[in-house]
C-alpha cells in the first residue's frame, strides 16, 4: 500500500494535510512546521470522537 494524501484548504490558504500510510496517519499543515503522527487505532478513536460531536462548540451541540 502506498501513502495517500488528502488536503483540505480554508479561506486563508492554510491547508490541512492528512497522509495515510500502512504504519498510520500523519497530520500537518502546509504553512506551519510540525506534524502529528497517529497509529491506525488512535486515528479511528479521533474520527469516532469527531463524529460523536466531542469537539463541537457548546452552541453547535444542539444543531444535529
C-alpha positions as CSV (number, residue, x, y, z in Angstrom):
1,X,0.0,0.0,0.0
2,X,1.3,3.4,-0.9
3,X,0.8,6.6,1.0
4,X,-2.3,8.6,0.2
5,X,-2.6,12.3,1.0
6,X,-5.7,14.3,1.4
7,X,-5.5,18.1,1.5
8,X,-8.3,20.5,2.7
9,X,-7.7,24.2,2.5
10,X,-9.5,27.1,4.2
11,X,-10.1,30.6,3.1
12,X,-6.8,31.8,4.4
13,X,-4.9,29.4,2.1
14,X,-3.7,27.3,5.0
15,X,-4.2,23.7,4.2
16,X,-4.5,20.6,6.5
17,X,-2.7,17.6,5.0
18,X,-3.6,14.1,6.1
19,X,-1.3,11.3,4.9
20,X,-2.4,7.7,5.3
21,X,0.4,5.0,5.3
22,X,0.5,1.4,6.3
23,X,2.1,2.5,9.6
24,X,-0.6,5.1,10.5
25,X,-1.6,8.6,9.8
26,X,0.4,11.9,9.7
27,X,-1.5,15.2,10.0
28,X,0.3,18.5,9.3
29,X,-0.2,22.0,8.0
30,X,1.1,23.2,4.6
31,X,2.1,26.5,6.1
32,X,3.2,25.7,9.7
33,X,6.1,23.4,10.8
34,X,5.4,20.2,12.8
35,X,3.2,17.2,12.4
36,X,1.2,14.8,14.5
37,X,1.6,11.1,13.9
38,X,-1.1,8.6,14.9
39,X,-1.5,4.9,14.9
40,X,-4.5,3.4,13.0
41,X,-6.2,2.9,16.4
42,X,-5.6,6.4,17.5
43,X,-6.9,7.8,14.2
44,X,-10.0,5.6,14.5
45,X,-10.7,6.9,18.0
46,X,-10.2,10.5,16.9
47,X,-12.6,10.1,13.9
48,X,-15.2,8.5,16.2
49,X,-14.9,11.4,18.6
50,X,-15.4,13.9,15.8
51,X,-18.5,12.0,14.6
52,X,-19.9,11.9,18.1
53,X,-19.5,15.7,18.3
54,X,-17.0,15.6,21.2
55,X,-15.2,18.7,19.7
56,X,-18.2,20.7,18.8
57,X,-18.6,24.1,20.4
58,X,-21.3,24.3,23.0
59,X,-23.6,26.4,20.8
60,X,-23.3,23.8,18.0
61,X,-24.2,20.7,20.0
62,X,-27.9,21.1,19.7
63,X,-27.9,21.6,15.9
64,X,-27.5,17.9,15.0
